[in-house]
Amino acid sequence: MNLRRLTLRFTALRVAILFMTTLWTPWLLASSEPAADAVPVWIYNADSFEFWHTPQGEARGFYPILVSALNQRFNLNLQLRPISGSEIGQRFNTDAYGVYVGVLRTEQRARTKLLSSRLFDNEVVAASQTQQISTLEPLRHARVLFRENDATLASVKQRYPDLTFRSLREVASSDEAFRLLSENKADFYINDASEMENTARYYVISRPFPELRIPVVMAFSPDLRPLREQVNTLISEWFRSGKMRHLLEESKRDYLLSRITLSEAERDWLQQHHLQVWLPKNENYAPVIWREGQGYHGIALNMISDMRELLGMKVDVQFIDDYATALRKQQWPVRLLNITESKGDNLTQGQIGPTIPWHNAYYNLIGHPFLWDEESIRNQRIGVLTGSFAQTYLQRRFGEDVTIVNRASVDQLIAAIEDKEIDYILGDLSTLESALRGNELFRGVLKVAGVTRSEFEIGPWVAPDHPLHNLLSQVQRLSSFRTQLERQEKPDTLPELTKNSWKMISVILLIASLFSLGMLVMMWRHMQKNRLVNRNIVQALEKVNRAHDDETGSHIQRVAKYCGMMARELGLPRRTVHDIEHFASLHDVGKIAVPDRILRKQGKLTPEEFSEMKLHVLKGWRVIQGLGLGPVAENMIHFHHEKWDGSGYPQGLRGEEIPVEARILALADVYDALRQKRIYKPAFSHEEACEVILAGNGRHFDPMLVQLFRRHHLAFQAIFDSMAD
């Protein structure tokens, strides 16, 4: 009996132990399970909205948020490992263990690598020291850099298979690319926009690839295939819920804010004051500010928006008439639009951003005389927009010697010149051209008659002693590259359309197709009109230049003929040949700004006078900036005094660093100058001129062009003889 009881008790104890073991074993096993091994997430150690560090060393940005969410959701141990671009490229190419973020998706990578779903799209942009471009054409004549082993080059070649460059060089890093740009050994560095975010402070950023968007993804080493499925699951959920777009926008905003440092003194000032800003009400100063319809646009408005939205600043804006006069009288401490003469001291004192050349042009009726010299405008009736800077300029330049007629609109100015109430219209070239091209009365009525000799520049300025000078400088830089971050994403999915919706779309498409027929006719007319405007600008500048220099004569027309002939013999593209021949006559337009005492001096120039003379290439280049004539025209004017051996000016370019159009012009210009009688020398014979050209082989001139000249020198002689003065 006792034995039986003991047996029963022992059995009960075993059951209890078994029950407790069953109950607690999973917990014990779980608690003792070692943590998952860390998986490295390789990331390019750049400074962008995707990934950056706070001053305290804390990692911020889109990818830290994404990695943290993956760890939490799937109990992972992903760890961000920032490394250099070259190192991450080596690891990626060899399939080294880990996850790679910020990878640009290409067709080849999609076939050979484990890639995630798309996170967002990236733009491809071009950085330059000075050049702003909007099309592919200038790149065909440029020295271009790409980063080696980068997907950007492959994506560009795939999207634009016919695109070729004057030269292409692959560099190891972005630092090397920017160094080559700064040393003028390249014209453009092309990469994705995130790579360029901080460069916009120092370089001009262009978008010549509007159709190209490269998907940004994550990549995985082959042994992490299961992880890819987890990542894609989260990406899909974020897109469906809208969280992906929200996090991208939030990361971009936080990054922008991290670029700005606010001192205690600045915080106190902002708490106690409102920032007062004055802007022109009815006058355009593109691209700083212009009015279109009922709204204002431009750099100044972007800055104000950033002050309000990103910093919470209280900014009061007052739009006023006759802005230029008020600017001069009031001396506002904060000027988002400042107007200065190019030689003004305050271009540097208080300037918080780059200045932009502001051009003025005279218009008159077709068939009426060009302005041979701006001085001939005296005693004329000049029409200007009411309250415009053109009125201020005329008053300062000519005083009572001109009659200023104010009109409220461009239409009224055109009516006034047709009714012979005024002789000329004066206004900002870029603004007035835009307005005139949209006016039916302009067609076949007006032409560009000349340009102003004085140069003005516009841009933001803040008094150096103003409490917010440093802060507004930061805001300006922020505004200048904010657009780099605001990439226009395509909709993630198409909205569902009903049967009625499709019917409506069909009707709209039918109406649009009929409307397009009329638009084609209008577009053709506008193209013809734009060509006329372009031709008038060139003719006007030619006339002004010829009038200013008595010795010019037919020199500029002959030089254009030489250049066109050489360009065709070199086999350059037809469009390039046209531009070279069309714009060669403008190469010395900067001489309109050279004092007569130097230009007409009989005898050798002093070193100081020669230094002044050399400035004509820079002044000419500034004259045509903003006219939309293109890089060929700008290069010919800017660089035609550069020499093959690097001894020329203004930048001392050497060899193929000099644009080919400028090298062509240099030889043509020298040949004709030798053949022409000048104040300081007699005319050379053709044979004597040939000797000088051949002697300059490899020193002054491109050896290839000298050989071309050797074969075609008789054509040069024929052009000179047929167009002799």
C-alpha positions in Angstrom: 0.0 0.0 0.0 2.7 2.4 0.9 4.6 1.3 -2.2 1.5 2.0 -4.3 1.2 5.5 -2.8 4.8 6.2 -3.4 4.4 5.1 -7.0 1.4 7.3 -7.5 3.2 10.3 -5.9 6.2 9.7 -8.1 4.0 9.5 -11.2 2.3 12.8 -10.3 5.6 14.5 -9.8 6.8 13.3 -13.2 3.6 14.7 -14.8 4.1 18.0 -13.0 7.7 18.3 -14.1 6.8 17.3 -17.6 4.1 19.9 -17.7 6.4 22.6 -16.3 9.1 21.7 -18.8 6.7 21.9 -21.7 5.5 25.3 -20.5 8.9 27.0 -19.8 11.2 25.3 -22.3 10.3 27.7 -25.3 10.9 30.7 -23.1 14.2 29.4 -21.8 15.3 28.5 -25.3 14.3 31.9 -26.6 16.0 33.8 -23.8 19.2 31.9 -24.3 19.2 32.3 -28.2 22.1 34.4 -29.3 21.4 37.7 -31.0 21.5 37.7 -34.8 24.8 38.4 -36.3 25.3 42.0 -37.5 24.8 42.5 -41.3 26.8 45.5 -42.6 24.9 48.0 -44.7 27.5 49.7 -46.9 26.7 53.4 -47.6 28.6 56.1 -49.4 29.8 58.5 -46.7 28.4 61.6 -48.4 26.5 64.6 -47.1 23.0 64.4 -48.5 19.4 63.9 -47.4 19.9 60.2 -47.7 22.6 60.1 -45.0 24.4 62.8 -43.0 25.8 63.3 -39.5 24.8 65.8 -36.9 27.6 67.9 -35.2 27.3 65.4 -32.3 28.0 62.5 -34.7 24.5 61.1 -34.8 23.5 59.5 -38.2 20.5 61.1 -39.8 18.7 60.8 -43.1 16.4 58.5 -45.1 18.6 55.4 -44.9 19.0 55.4 -41.1 15.2 55.6 -40.8 14.8 52.7 -43.3 17.4 50.5 -41.6 15.9 51.1 -38.2 12.4 50.2 -39.5 13.7 46.9 -41.0 15.5 45.9 -37.8 12.3 46.5 -35.8 9.9 44.9 -38.2 11.9 41.7 -38.9 14.1 41.4 -35.8 17.2 42.0 -37.9 20.6 43.4 -36.9 21.4 45.7 -39.9 24.2 48.2 -39.2 25.1 51.2 -41.3 28.8 51.2 -42.3 29.8 54.5 -44.0 32.8 54.1 -46.4 34.3 55.9 -49.3 32.9 55.8 -52.8 35.9 53.9 -54.3 35.7 51.3 -51.5 32.0 50.7 -51.8 32.5 50.3 -55.5 35.1 47.6 -55.0 33.0 45.7 -52.5 29.9 45.9 -54.7 31.7 44.7 -57.8 33.1 41.7 -56.0 29.8 40.8 -54.2 31.3 41.3 -50.8 29.0 40.3 -47.9 26.5 42.9 -47.0 23.7 45.2 -48.1 24.4 48.2 -50.4 22.2 51.3 -50.3 21.9 54.2 -52.8 22.5 51.9 -55.7 21.6 53.2 -59.2 19.6 50.5 -61.1 20.8 49.7 -64.6 19.7 46.8 -67.0 23.1 45.2 -66.5 22.9 45.4 -62.7 19.4 44.0 -62.8 20.7 40.9 -64.7 23.8 40.3 -62.5 22.9 41.6 -59.0 20.3 41.1 -56.3 18.4 44.3 -56.3 15.4 45.6 -54.3 12.4 47.3 -55.5 12.7 51.0 -56.5 13.0 53.4 -53.6 12.9 56.7 -55.5 14.3 58.2 -58.8 17.4 60.2 -59.1 18.2 63.0 -61.6 21.4 63.2 -63.6 22.9 66.7 -63.6 26.0 68.4 -64.9 28.3 70.7 -62.8 30.4 73.4 -64.3 32.4 76.4 -63.2 30.6 78.9 -65.3 28.3 77.3 -67.9 24.6 76.9 -67.6 23.1 74.6 -70.2 19.6 73.2 -70.9 20.2 70.9 -73.9 22.6 68.1 -74.9 24.1 70.1 -77.8 26.8 72.0 -75.7 28.0 68.7 -74.3 29.0 67.5 -77.7 31.7 70.2 -77.8 32.7 69.8 -74.1 35.3 68.0 -72.0 33.2 65.8 -69.8 34.0 63.9 -66.7 32.2 60.8 -65.2 33.0 58.8 -62.1 34.5 55.4 -63.1 32.6 52.2 -62.3 29.5 54.4 -61.8 26.1 53.7 -63.3 25.5 57.3 -64.4 27.6 56.9 -67.6 25.9 53.7 -68.6 22.5 55.2 -68.0 23.4 58.3 -70.1 24.7 56.1 -73.0 21.6 53.9 -72.9 19.2 56.8 -72.9 21.1 58.9 -75.5 23.0 56.4 -77.7 23.9 59.1 -80.3 25.4 61.5 -77.7 29.2 62.0 -78.1 31.5 64.4 -76.3 34.6 66.3 -77.4 36.4 64.3 -74.8 35.3 61.9 -72.0 37.4 61.1 -68.9 36.5 58.8 -66.1 37.8 59.8 -62.6 38.2 57.8 -59.4 36.2 60.2 -57.2 34.1 63.3 -57.2 36.9 65.1 -55.4 39.1 64.5 -58.4 36.4 65.7 -60.7 35.8 69.0 -58.9 39.6 69.5 -58.8 39.8 69.1 -62.6 36.9 71.5 -63.0 38.6 74.1 -60.8 41.8 73.8 -62.8 39.9 74.3 -66.0 40.9 70.9 -67.3 37.3 69.9 -67.9 34.0 71.6 -68.7 31.4 69.5 -67.0 31.2 66.7 -64.4 28.1 64.6 -64.8 26.7 62.5 -62.0 23.4 61.9 -60.1 21.9 64.8 -58.3 22.5 63.6 -54.8 26.2 63.6 -55.5 26.0 67.3 -56.4 23.8 68.6 -53.5 26.5 70.5 -51.8 28.3 71.6 -54.9 25.7 74.1 -56.0 27.2 76.5 -53.6 30.3 76.6 -55.7 29.4 75.3 -59.2 26.7 76.0 -61.7 24.3 73.0 -61.8 22.5 72.2 -65.1 19.8 69.7 -66.1 20.4 68.8 -69.7 18.8 65.3 -69.3 15.2 66.0 -68.5 14.0 62.6 -69.7 16.5 60.6 -67.7 15.5 59.3 -64.2 17.6 56.5 -62.7 15.8 54.3 -60.1 17.6 54.1 -56.7 17.5 50.7 -55.1 19.3 48.5 -52.5 21.6 45.6 -53.4 22.4 42.4 -51.6 25.3 40.0 -51.7 24.3 36.5 -53.0 23.9 34.9 -49.6 21.4 37.5 -48.5 18.6 36.6 -50.9 16.0 36.0 -48.2 16.7 39.5 -46.8 15.7 41.0 -50.2 12.2 39.6 -49.9 11.8 41.2 -46.4 13.1 44.6 -47.7 10.7 44.5 -50.7 7.8 43.7 -48.4 8.4 46.8 -46.4 9.0 49.0 -49.5 5.7 47.8 -51.0 3.8 48.6 -47.7 5.4 52.0 -47.5 4.4 52.9 -51.1 0.8 51.7 -50.7 0.4 53.7 -47.5 2.1 56.8 -48.7 4.7 56.6 -46.0 7.6 56.4 -48.5 6.8 59.8 -50.0 6.3 61.3 -46.6 9.7 60.0 -45.3 11.5 61.2 -48.3 10.1 64.7 -48.0 10.7 64.7 -44.2 14.4 63.7 -44.8 14.9 66.4 -47.3 13.4 69.0 -45.1 15.4 67.9 -42.1 18.6 67.9 -44.2 18.0 71.4 -45.4 17.4 72.6 -41.8 20.6 70.9 -40.7 22.6 73.1 -43.2 21.7 76.2 -41.3 23.2 77.4 -38.0 21.3 80.0 -36.0 23.2 81.9 -33.3 21.6 83.1 -30.1 21.8 86.7 -31.2 20.0 85.8 -34.4 17.3 83.9 -32.5 16.8 86.9 -30.2 16.5 89.3 -33.2 14.0 87.1 -35.0 11.9 86.8 -31.8 11.7 90.6 -31.5 11.6 91.7 -35.1 9.9 91.0 -38.4 12.2 91.0 -41.5 11.2 93.7 -43.9 11.8 93.1 -47.6 11.0 95.4 -50.6 10.5 94.2 -54.1 9.5 95.8 -57.5 5.7 95.7 -58.1 5.4 96.1 -61.9 8.9 95.6 -63.2 10.7 92.4 -64.1 14.2 91.6 -63.1 14.5 88.0 -64.2 15.7 85.7 -62.9 15.7 87.4 -59.5 12.0 88.4 -59.7 9.5 88.6 -62.5 5.7 88.9 -62.6 3.6 86.5 -64.6 -0.1 86.8 -64.6 -1.2 87.5 -61.0 1.9 86.0 -59.4 5.6 86.6 -58.8 8.4 84.2 -59.4 12.2 84.1 -59.1 15.2 83.7 -56.8 14.0 86.4 -54.4 10.6 84.6 -53.9 12.3 81.3 -53.3 14.5 82.8 -50.6 11.4 84.3 -48.8 9.6 80.9 -49.0 12.6 79.2 -47.4 12.8 81.8 -44.6 9.1 81.2 -43.8 8.8 77.5 -44.3 12.1 76.2 -43.1 13.0 78.7 -40.4 9.6 80.0 -39.4 10.8 83.5 -39.9 8.3 86.4 -40.0 8.9 88.1 -43.3 6.9 91.2 -44.4 7.1 91.8 -48.2 6.2 95.2 -49.7 5.9 95.5 -53.5 6.5 99.1 -54.7 6.6 101.1 -57.9 9.7 102.8 -59.3 11.9 100.3 -57.4 15.3 101.6 -58.6 14.6 105.1 -57.4 13.4 103.9 -54.0 16.4 101.6 -53.7 18.8 104.5 -54.2 16.9 106.8 -51.8 16.0 104.4 -49.0 19.2 102.4 -48.6 17.4 99.4 -47.3 19.7 97.1 -45.2 18.2 93.9 -46.8 17.9 93.9 -50.6 17.0 90.6 -52.2 17.2 92.6 -55.4 20.2 94.9 -55.5 21.2 96.9 -58.6 24.9 97.8 -59.0 27.2 98.9 -61.7 29.8 96.3 -62.5 32.6 98.5 -61.1 30.7 99.2 -57.8 32.5 98.6 -54.5 29.4 97.0 -53.0 29.6 94.0 -55.3 31.7 92.4 -52.6 30.8 94.3 -49.5 27.5 92.7 -48.3 27.0 90.5 -51.3 25.4 87.2 -50.2 25.1 85.5 -53.5 26.3 85.6 -57.1 25.4 88.6 -59.2 23.7 88.3 -62.6 24.4 90.5 -65.6 21.5 92.7 -66.4 21.4 93.9 -70.0 19.5 96.7 -71.7 18.7 97.0 -75.4 17.3 99.7 -77.6 14.6 98.8 -80.1 13.4 100.9 -83.1 11.4 100.4 -86.3 12.7 98.1 -88.9 14.2 100.2 -91.7 15.3 102.9 -89.2 19.1 103.4 -88.4 21.0 101.3 -86.0 22.7 103.0 -83.0 26.3 103.3 -84.2 27.2 104.7 -80.8 25.0 105.0 -77.8 26.0 108.7 -77.6 23.8 109.2 -80.7 20.8 108.5 -78.5 21.0 112.1 -77.3 18.2 114.4 -78.4 16.0 111.4 -79.1 12.7 110.4 -77.6 13.0 107.2 -75.6 10.1 105.1 -74.5 10.3 103.1 -71.2 8.0 101.2 -69.0 6.7 103.4 -66.2 8.8 103.1 -63.1 11.4 100.9 -64.8 15.2 101.0 -64.2 15.6 102.0 -67.8 14.2 105.4 -66.9 16.7 105.7 -64.0 19.6 104.6 -66.3 18.7 107.3 -69.0 18.5 110.0 -66.4 21.9 109.1 -64.9 23.6 108.6 -68.2 22.2 111.4 -70.3 20.4 113.8 -67.9 18.3 116.3 -69.9 19.8 115.3 -73.2 17.1 112.7 -73.8 13.3 112.9 -73.8 11.9 110.1 -71.6 8.4 108.9 -72.5 6.7 106.6 -69.9 4.1 104.0 -70.9 2.4 101.5 -68.7 2.8 98.4 -70.9 4.8 97.0 -73.8 1.7 97.2 -76.0 1.5 101.0 -75.3 5.2 101.3 -76.1 4.8 99.6 -79.5 1.8 101.7 -80.3 3.8 104.8 -79.4 6.7 103.9 -81.7 4.3 103.1 -84.6 2.6 106.4 -84.1 6.0 108.2 -84.1 5.5 109.5 -80.6 8.9 108.0 -79.6 12.1 107.0 -81.5 13.3 104.1 -79.5 12.2 101.7 -76.7 14.7 100.9 -74.0 14.4 98.0 -71.5 15.9 94.9 -70.0 16.8 92.7 -72.9 15.7 89.3 -71.5 12.5 90.7 -70.1 11.6 92.9 -73.1 12.4 90.1 -75.6 10.0 87.8 -73.8 7.2 90.4 -73.8 7.8 91.4 -77.4 7.8 87.8 -78.7 4.3 87.4 -77.3 3.0 90.5 -79.0 1.5 90.2 -82.5 2.4 93.8 -83.3 6.0 93.0 -82.8 6.2 90.8 -85.9 7.9 92.6 -88.7 7.8 96.0 -86.9 10.7 96.2 -84.4 14.4 95.3 -84.3 17.2 95.5 -81.8 19.0 98.7 -82.7 21.8 98.6 -80.1 22.8 97.9 -76.6 23.8 100.1 -73.6 27.5 100.6 -73.0 27.2 100.5 -69.2 26.8 97.2 -67.5 24.7 96.5 -64.4 24.4 93.5 -62.2 21.6 92.3 -59.9 21.6 90.0 -56.9 20.9 89.7 -53.2 22.8 92.1 -50.8 22.6 92.5 -47.0 24.4 95.2 -45.0 27.5 93.6 -43.5 26.6 94.9 -40.0 23.0 93.7 -40.2 22.3 91.1 -37.4 21.0 88.6 -40.0 23.8 89.0 -42.5 25.3 85.6 -41.8 21.9 83.8 -41.5 20.6 85.3 -44.8 23.8 84.2 -46.5 23.1 80.7 -45.4 19.5 80.9 -46.6 20.6 82.1 -50.0 23.0 79.2 -50.4 20.2 76.9 -49.2 17.8 78.3 -51.7 20.3 78.0 -54.5 20.5 74.2 -54.3 17.1 73.4 -52.7 15.8 72.3 -56.1 18.5 69.6 -56.2 16.5 67.8 -53.5 13.0 68.5 -54.9 13.0 65.7 -57.5 9.7 65.3 -59.2 8.7 61.7 -58.5 6.4 59.9 -61.0 3.1 58.7 -59.5 3.6 55.3 -57.9 0.4 53.9 -59.4 -2.1 55.1 -61.9 -5.6 56.0 -60.5 -8.4 53.7 -61.3 -10.5 55.0 -64.2 -14.1 54.3 -64.8 -15.8 53.8 -68.2 -17.1 57.4 -68.2 -13.6 58.6 -67.4 -12.2 56.9 -70.4 -14.9 58.4 -72.6 -14.1 61.9 -71.2 -10.4 61.3 -71.9 -11.2 60.3 -75.5 -13.2 63.4 -76.1 -10.4 65.5 -74.6 -7.8 63.8 -76.8 -9.9 64.5 -79.9 -10.2 68.1 -79.0 -6.5 68.3 -78.2 -5.5 66.8 -81.6 -7.6 69.3 -83.5 -6.2 72.1 -81.4 -2.7 70.9 -82.1 -3.1 71.5 -85.8 -3.6 75.2 -85.1 -0.7 75.2 -82.6 1.7 73.8 -85.2 1.1 76.8 -87.4 1.6 79.2 -84.5 4.8 77.4 -83.5 6.2 77.7 -87.0 5.4 81.4 -86.9 7.1 81.8 -83.6 10.2 79.9 -84.7 10.5 82.2 -87.7 10.1 85.3 -85.4 12.7 84.0 -82.9 15.2 83.5 -85.8 14.5 87.1 -86.8 15.0 88.4 -83.3 18.3 86.4 -83.0 19.5 87.8 -86.3 18.6 91.3 -85.3 20.5 91.0 -82.1 23.6 89.9 -83.9 23.3 92.6 -86.6 22.8 95.2 -83.9 25.9 94.2 -82.0 27.9 94.1 -85.3 26.8 97.6 -86.2 27.6 98.9 -82.7 31.1 97.3 -82.9 31.9 98.5 -86.3 30.8 102.0 -85.5 33.1 102.1 -82.4 36.2 100.9 -84.3 36.9 102.7 -87.5 39.4 100.0 -88.5 37.0 97.2 -88.2 35.5 97.7 -91.7 34.7 94.3 -93.3 37.1 92.6 -90.9 34.4 90.9 -88.9 32.6 89.6 -92.1 35.8 88.2 -93.6 36.7 86.5 -90.3 33.2 84.9 -90.3 33.8 83.5 -93.8 37.3 82.1 -92.9 35.8 80.5 -89.8 32.9 78.9 -91.7 35.2 77.5 -94.3 37.5 75.9 -91.8 34.7 74.5 -89.7 33.2 72.8 -92.8 36.6 71.4 -93.8 37.0 69.9 -90.3 33.7 68.1 -90.8 32.1 69.6 -87.7 28.3 69.1 -87.3 26.2 71.3 -89.6 24.6 73.2 -86.6 28.1 73.9 -85.2 29.3 75.2 -88.5 26.3 77.5 -88.8 26.9 78.9 -85.3 30.6 79.4 -85.9 30.0 81.3 -89.1 27.0 83.2 -87.7 28.6 84.4 -84.5 32.2 84.9 -85.5 31.5 88.5 -86.4 30.8 89.2 -82.7 34.2 88.2 -81.5 35.4 91.8 -80.8 32.0 93.1 -79.5 33.7 93.8 -76.1 35.8 96.6 -77.8 32.7 98.8 -77.5 33.7 99.1 -73.8 37.4 99.9 -74.5 38.2 103.6 -74.2 38.8 105.4 -77.5 42.1 106.7 -76.3 43.3 103.1 -76.2 41.4 101.7 -79.2 42.5 104.5 -81.5 46.0 105.1 -80.1 48.7 105.5 -82.7 51.7 103.6 -81.5 52.5 100.9 -79.0 50.2 100.5 -76.0 51.7 100.8 -72.5 51.4 97.7 -70.2 48.5 99.4 -68.4 46.8 100.2 -71.7 47.3 96.6 -73.0 45.9 95.2 -69.7 42.8 97.4 -70.3 42.6 96.2 -73.9 42.7 92.6 -72.9 39.6 93.0 -70.9 37.6 93.3 -74.1 37.2 89.5 -74.2 35.6 89.4 -70.7 33.4 92.5 -71.4 32.2 91.0 -74.7 31.4 87.7 -73.0 29.4 89.6 -70.4 27.5 91.6 -73.0 26.1 88.5 -74.7 25.5 86.4 -71.5 21.8 86.1 -71.1 21.0 86.7 -74.8 20.6 83.0 -75.4 23.1 82.9 -78.3 24.6 79.6 -77.0 28.0 78.3 -75.9 29.6 78.5 -79.4 29.1 82.3 -79.4 30.2 82.7 -75.8 33.4 80.5 -76.3 34.4 82.4 -79.5 34.1 85.8 -77.7 35.7 84.6 -74.5 38.6 82.5 -75.7 39.7 83.7 -79.1 42.9 85.2 -77.7 44.0 82.0 -76.0 47.1 80.4 -77.5 48.0 76.7 -78.1 51.0 76.9 -75.8 49.1 78.4 -72.9 50.5 82.0 -73.2 47.3 83.6 -74.2 44.5 85.3 -72.3 42.2 85.6 -70.3 42.7 82.2 -68.6 45.9 80.9 -70.2 44.2 77.8 -71.6 46.5 75.3 -73.3 46.0 72.9 -76.3 42.6 71.2 -76.5 41.5 73.0 -73.3 40.6 75.8 -75.8 37.3 75.2 -77.4 37.7 74.3 -81.1 35.5 77.2 -82.2 37.9 79.6 -80.4 41.0 78.0 -82.0 39.5 78.4 -85.4 38.7 82.1 -84.7 42.2 82.8 -83.4 43.8 81.8 -86.7 41.2 83.5 -88.9 41.4 86.7 -86.8 45.2 86.9 -86.9 45.4 86.3 -90.7 42.9 89.0 -91.5 44.5 91.5 -89.0 47.8 90.9 -90.7 46.4 91.6 -94.1 44.6 94.7 -93.0 46.2 98.1 -92.6 46.1 99.4 -89.0 47.1 102.6 -87.3 50.1 100.9 -85.8 51.2 98.9 -88.9 51.1 98.6 -92.7 49.1 95.8 -94.4 50.9 92.5 -94.9 50.9 90.6 -98.2 49.3 87.2 -98.4 52.7 85.5 -98.5 53.9 87.5 -95.4 50.7 86.6 -93.5 51.2 82.9 -94.4 54.7 83.0 -93.0 53.4 84.4 -89.7 50.7 81.7 -89.4 53.1 78.9 -90.2 55.6 80.2 -87.7 52.9 80.1 -85.0 52.4 76.3 -85.5 52.2 74.7 -82.1 52.8 77.9 -80.3 50.0 80.3 -81.1 47.8 78.0 -83.3 46.5 74.5 -83.2 48.9 72.4 -85.4 45.8 70.7 -87.0 44.4 74.0 -88.1 47.8 75.2 -89.4 47.9 72.2 -91.6 44.4 73.0 -92.8 45.4 76.6 -93.5 48.4 75.3 -95.5 46.1 73.3 -97.7 43.5 76.1 -98.2 45.5 79.3 -97.9 44.5 80.4 -101.4 40.8 80.3 -100.2 41.8 82.7 -97.5 43.4 85.0 -100.1 40.3 84.8 -102.3 38.0 85.8 -99.4 40.1 88.7 -98.4 40.4 90.0 -102.0 36.7 89.7 -102.7 35.7 91.5 -99.5 38.5 94.1 -99.2 37.7 97.5 -97.7 
